[in-house]
Amino acid sequence: MSQDTNVNKRTKKMTNATAPMLHSALLIDGQLVAGQGARETILNPATGETLCEIAEASLEQLEQAIAAARSAFAGWSRTTPAQRSLILLQIADAIEQRSAELAMLEALNCGKPQHLARNDDIPAAVDVFRFFAGAVRCQQGQLSGEYLPGHTSLVRRDPLGVVASIAPWNYPLMMAAWKIAPAIAAGNTLVFKPSEHTPLSILALAPALAELLPRGVLNIICGAGETVGSPLVSHPQVRMVSLTGDIVTGQKILQAAARTLKRTHLELGGKAPLIVCNDADLAAVIQGVRSYGYYNAGQDCTAACRIYAQAGIHDRLVAELGDAVASLRFARKKDSDNEIGPLISARQRDRVASFVERALGQPHIERVTGAAVHSGPGFYYQPTLLAGCRQNDEIVQREVFGPVVSVTRFDDLSQAVDWANDSEYGLASSVWTQNLDKAMQIANRLQYGCTWINTHFTLVSEMPHGGLKRSGYGKDLSSDSLQDYSVVRHIMARHGTELS
Ligand code: NAD
């Protein structure tokens, strides 16, 4: 393995002793190599400054990565669950040992507060590797037996081959963990592509991954969707494509996958409704929305962004939530003072601003707080609360992926359930009431991959995460994810009925 292509650059501002190295080498067939394609500029969204340039994989390097994954498959797919589990545990340890550096890189590359990356994103990524290390050793399935006299049937669960995994920019390392851990735990080999905006944390981990995994099992290539993602997902030797991203990207991938009938695993957008009943604990609602509507500047597919508030609690909720949202701290010099970061890019910030502008162009929508680009450096947008929104408004129907929450008043619960379900999305939702019977009845009627009761947002590695409708159908986390990355096979042996 050669490490000579690590750039180890430091930005102008990072001259202190704690500044992390910026790695730029791709991982192909166990080697750390410089990309040979176009150069992508990597920015710090908190300042708008350039951090470095990363060269994409060329088409030839893409072919090499797929060929390496293909040739590694024969050996890796025959390792035992215990052998794979041990390596997953070592990867978890490697992330944990580097957690300070990885959190710094995540903060630099996404603009998010470093203390949140350190305490939330990095431990979550570690836990995902540890979970799959355990889960792969205790999978359960159908009983073998004689379903036809003289024949014994048994069911195997086998890996698929080369998987192409494509990640978004909102939680770069955590999304990488969600994609890599179950796929390799199940015995597949992988070509992983991070978002072109946020490759730094996984590239920093690449040298450790190269040490721990047999060559070719995991290949990491960088590049934009059109230049690298598209040829990757169209490649005939790729047997499965896993994407977390936008609905439009999911549609393009399905079209590409159709040509060679690849399996697809799609985790797409969301527009999570919250049904807040008159008897909800208002303080808990305010605290919940303040945290989970705006966490990661709302760049989260489960963000608590679409409130339906019952008439009896509506006015107090709008007033108190407005104050709470206005108190969110961001763009401060001291990292630990910040609760949220900027948007990932000027483009994303402007997209958020245009959603809010169009919403406020409607006479019935009221600005409670926010609704402006933050003056100063970086791609910040003020945490925003809009009231008086109606079911058919764009701001209620479309994913903003920014720090913007809408409030819609409702009278009766069946209307709220209908409105919550009247969405192209189906990823996450929540119900807020102190009456458990009511909570269960509403939760059971919601058409969402996840419904929380009196909370929102929290995920655990043991439970499945994934959507319905246009939010996609792949399941991340949990043993369901292992099933998505493997295929059921039937083996039948004919042995007759008489002992001879
Ligand atoms: P995006 O779809 O623009 O990009 C996601 C990834 O797809 C990137 O790596 C990109 O390079 C790649 N890509 C783009 N076009 C491609 C193509 N034609 N072929 C192959 N790859 C291509 O999404 P984003 O802007 O990075 O992320 C935001 C979106 O992701 C939001 O819609 C959000 O809701 C969704 N998301 C969903 C989940 C979930 O769990 N369901 C989690 C996080 C984000």
Residues whose N, C-alpha, C, O or C-beta is under 5 A from the ligand:
A	BS01	NAD	I166 A167 P168 W169 K193 P194 S195 E196 G223 A224 G225 E226 G229 S230 V233 T244 G245 D246 I247 T249 K252 E267 L268 G269 G270 C301 S471
